Amino acid sequence: MATETLGTIPCEECEKRLDANNEPMQREREEAQTRGQTSDAKELLTLINDAMEYGPQQAGVKLEYVNGISVWEAMPVYRHQRKTLDMQISLLDNAAPNGCGCHPIADVTILFPDGSYKRPDIAVYCTEPADQDRSVTELPEAVIEIISAGYEKKDTEVSLPFYLAQGIPDIVLFNPETNRVSHYHDGQIEECDSPVKLTFACGCRVTV
């Protein structure tokens, strides 16, 4: 059978030449797509940062970004806020004897090294973070999370493993519904009923 031709070039050879001519264009399209994806990622992170800093209160939600996943819960109720304030006062009244300032900061946005954004109910710092209008980048000595009804998994299945992976020395989960306190430190867990006095590795003491 005679080979079909396109002009004077066999079709098979023509296809090879077309593919060769298209290779630079294909590479350019792929590079443009990569640049676009990188640009989109940077734009997304900017939007996330702005949303973390300014948007949640307006939307009536508490927003976090953990391991590439957006996590949210409704704004806290009075009991939650009352417990938060009580623990902040307790920390301030029981400053560490070793010189740790025991600064308890509520609901501050923290930017972690992996790019995650978290807003612990209370973050405890020995030295007060820099006064700025953006996310805090210093990691806390301890975090306390007060579990909200209906959002238990957020703290037990998302927040807890994340804090452990980030190496936070002391992590406290308090469930007002069950009155149970879970204190994670030094590779172990202590379970007890509230009220209980806890001492953190940094020397700070708190009544939960």
C-alpha positions as CSV (number, residue, x, y, z in Angstrom):
1,M,0.0,0.0,0.0
2,A,1.3,3.5,-0.9
3,T,2.1,5.7,2.0
4,E,-0.2,8.8,2.3
5,T,1.7,12.0,2.0
6,L,1.2,15.6,3.0
7,G,2.7,17.6,0.2
8,T,6.0,15.7,-0.4
9,I,6.4,14.5,3.2
10,P,5.0,11.2,4.4
11,C,2.3,11.7,7.2
12,E,4.4,9.7,9.7
13,E,7.3,12.0,9.2
14,C,5.0,15.0,9.2
15,E,3.7,14.1,12.6
16,K,7.2,13.7,14.0
17,R,8.1,17.2,12.7
18,L,4.9,18.7,14.2
19,D,5.7,17.1,17.5
20,A,9.2,18.4,17.4
21,N,8.0,21.9,16.6
22,N,5.4,21.7,19.4
23,E,7.9,20.7,22.1
24,P,9.1,24.3,22.8
25,M,5.5,25.5,23.0
26,Q,4.5,22.6,25.2
27,R,7.4,23.4,27.6
28,E,6.4,27.0,27.6
29,R,2.8,26.1,28.5
30,E,4.0,23.8,31.3
31,E,6.4,26.5,32.6
32,A,3.6,29.1,32.5
33,Q,1.3,26.7,34.3
34,T,3.9,26.1,37.0
35,R,4.4,29.9,37.4
36,G,0.7,30.3,37.6
37,Q,0.4,27.6,40.3
38,T,3.2,29.2,42.3
39,S,1.5,32.6,41.9
40,D,-1.8,31.1,42.9
41,A,-0.2,29.5,46.0
42,K,1.4,32.8,47.1
43,E,-1.9,34.6,46.5
44,L,-3.8,31.9,48.5
45,L,-1.4,32.2,51.4
46,T,-1.8,36.0,51.4
47,L,-5.6,35.7,51.4
48,I,-5.4,33.1,54.2
49,N,-3.2,35.5,56.2
50,D,-5.6,38.4,55.7
51,A,-8.5,36.2,56.5
52,M,-6.9,34.9,59.7
53,E,-6.1,38.4,60.8
54,Y,-9.2,40.4,59.9
55,G,-12.0,38.2,58.5
56,P,-13.1,35.6,61.1
57,Q,-14.8,38.0,63.6
58,Q,-16.7,39.7,60.7
59,A,-17.9,36.2,59.5
60,G,-18.7,35.1,63.1
61,V,-16.3,32.1,63.0
62,K,-12.9,31.2,64.4
63,L,-10.7,30.2,61.5
64,E,-7.5,28.2,61.5
65,Y,-5.3,26.7,58.7
66,V,-3.6,23.4,59.8
67,N,-1.5,21.1,57.6
68,G,-3.0,22.6,54.5
69,I,-6.6,22.3,55.7
70,S,-9.0,25.1,56.7
71,V,-10.6,24.4,60.1
72,W,-13.3,26.6,61.7
73,E,-15.7,26.7,64.6
74,A,-18.3,29.1,65.8
75,M,-17.2,32.0,68.0
76,P,-17.1,30.9,71.7
77,V,-19.9,31.3,74.2
78,Y,-19.8,33.0,77.6
79,R,-18.9,29.9,79.6
80,H,-15.9,29.3,77.3
81,Q,-14.7,32.9,77.7
82,R,-15.2,32.9,81.4
83,K,-13.1,29.8,81.8
84,T,-10.4,31.4,79.5
85,L,-10.3,34.5,81.7
86,D,-10.2,32.5,84.9
87,M,-7.1,30.6,83.6
88,Q,-5.4,33.7,82.4
89,I,-5.8,35.3,85.9
90,S,-4.5,32.1,87.5
91,L,-1.4,32.1,85.3
92,L,-0.7,35.8,86.1
93,D,-1.2,35.1,89.8
94,N,1.2,32.2,89.8
95,A,4.2,33.5,87.9
96,A,7.1,31.1,87.6
97,P,9.9,31.4,90.3
98,N,12.5,30.7,87.6
99,G,12.0,34.0,85.8
100,C,9.5,32.9,83.1
101,G,7.1,35.8,82.6
102,C,4.1,33.5,82.2
103,H,2.3,35.7,79.7
104,P,-1.1,34.1,78.9
105,I,-2.4,35.4,75.6
106,A,-5.9,34.5,74.5
107,D,-6.9,33.7,70.9
108,V,-3.8,35.1,69.3
109,T,-3.0,34.0,65.7
110,I,0.3,32.0,65.6
111,L,2.1,31.3,62.3
112,F,3.9,28.0,62.7
113,P,7.1,27.0,60.8
114,D,5.2,24.7,58.5
115,G,2.9,27.5,57.3
116,S,0.0,26.5,59.6
117,Y,-2.1,29.1,61.4
118,K,-3.4,28.3,64.9
119,R,-5.4,30.3,67.4
120,P,-5.1,28.5,70.8
121,D,-7.6,29.6,73.5
122,I,-4.6,30.4,75.6
123,A,-0.9,30.5,74.5
124,V,1.6,30.9,77.3
125,Y,4.9,32.7,76.7
126,C,7.9,33.3,79.0
127,T,8.7,36.5,77.0
128,E,5.9,38.6,75.6
129,P,5.8,38.4,71.8
130,A,6.7,41.5,69.7
131,D,4.0,44.1,69.5
132,Q,2.9,43.8,65.8
133,D,-0.2,43.8,63.7
134,R,0.5,40.4,62.1
135,S,0.6,36.8,63.2
136,V,2.9,35.9,66.1
137,T,5.8,33.7,64.9
138,E,7.3,32.8,68.3
139,L,6.1,29.4,69.5
140,P,4.5,29.2,73.0
141,E,5.8,27.3,76.0
142,A,2.3,25.9,76.5
143,V,-1.2,25.9,75.0
144,I,-4.6,25.5,76.6
145,E,-7.6,24.5,74.5
146,I,-11.1,24.7,76.0
147,I,-13.3,22.3,74.1
148,S,-16.5,23.7,72.7
149,A,-19.6,21.5,72.4
150,G,-20.0,20.2,68.9
151,Y,-16.3,20.8,68.0
152,E,-14.6,18.2,70.1
153,K,-12.8,16.6,67.2
154,K,-11.2,19.9,66.2
155,D,-9.2,19.9,69.4
156,T,-8.7,16.1,70.0
157,E,-8.1,15.0,66.4
158,V,-6.6,18.1,64.8
159,S,-5.2,20.5,67.3
160,L,-3.6,17.9,69.7
161,P,-1.6,15.9,67.1
162,F,-0.5,19.2,65.5
163,Y,0.8,20.7,68.8
164,L,2.6,17.4,69.6
165,A,4.2,17.4,66.2
166,Q,5.3,21.0,66.7
167,G,7.0,20.1,69.9
168,I,4.9,22.3,72.3
169,P,6.2,21.3,75.8
170,D,2.8,21.4,77.6
171,I,-0.6,21.0,76.0
172,V,-3.9,21.1,78.0
173,L,-7.3,20.1,76.8
174,F,-10.2,21.0,79.1
175,N,-13.8,19.9,78.4
176,P,-16.3,21.9,80.5
177,E,-19.1,19.4,79.6
178,T,-17.3,16.5,81.3
179,N,-15.1,18.6,83.6
180,R,-12.1,16.5,82.4
181,V,-8.6,17.9,82.1
182,S,-6.0,16.2,79.9
183,H,-2.4,17.4,80.3
184,Y,0.1,16.2,77.7
185,H,3.8,16.7,78.5
186,D,7.1,14.8,78.5
187,G,5.6,12.1,76.2
188,Q,2.9,11.3,78.7
189,I,-0.7,12.2,79.6
190,E,-2.3,13.1,82.9
191,E,-6.1,12.8,83.2
192,C,-7.9,14.4,86.1
193,D,-11.1,16.3,87.0
194,S,-11.3,20.1,87.3
195,P,-10.4,22.0,89.3
196,V,-6.7,20.9,89.3
197,K,-3.4,22.8,89.6
198,L,-0.9,22.1,86.8
199,T,2.8,23.1,86.6
200,F,4.3,23.5,83.1
201,A,7.9,22.8,82.1
202,C,8.6,26.5,81.9
203,G,7.6,26.9,85.6
204,C,4.2,28.5,85.0
205,R,1.3,27.3,87.2
206,V,-2.4,27.3,86.4
207,T,-5.6,26.1,87.9
208,V,-7.9,24.5,85.4
